Amino acid sequence: MLAVVGTWVKSLVVIVLLGNLAEFLLPKGDLRRYTGLVVGLILLLVMVSPVWRFIQGAHVTVIQQELLGSGTGKNLSAVIQREEWNQAEAMVLSFPGVSSCQIRRLPKGEVVVRVDTTKPINTSQLTSYVKAAVQMTTGASTVAEVQVHYHGTVTSEATGTKRRE
């Protein structure tokens, strides 16, 4: 904290000295008055800058606490995990013909994915794509089941069966 105050005072002194030097070297007239005005404004900005940084730092701290919470960082890991699952869903949604995707993680660590499609899709190709997307974004290697829904027909890749809903 003391080092910050020291650099702040040094910058104030340097600005005042440079301003006085500029006024000394310039001839009398309008240019000298404008130089004094500019030096005064710069000096004012440098004087206010620590207060401005403090306000910005306090604002960022409040936002961080609202987003992440205080404590041991468990909230941060939960936010990261949620974003990983959202990214996996977004990757599955990028597959042509996929209209919605829901990824659930079971208590045993297995993953169940439900995919709704707008057109008939090769389920084995979609399943391998879903497994790769989940593994790439979350690191989860066990996708227990991928359910593909198209107009009331459900194809489950875990059992390989089709049924009407």
Secondary structure, 3 states (H helix, E strand, C coil): CHHHHHHHHHHHHHHHHHHHHHHHHCCCCHHHHHHHHHHHHHHHHHHHHHHHHHHHHHHHHHHHHHHHCCCCCHHHHHHHHHHHHHHHHHHHHCCCCEEEEEEEECCCCCEEEEEEECCCCCHHHHHHHHHHHHHHHHCCCCEEEEEEEECCEEEECCCCEEEEC
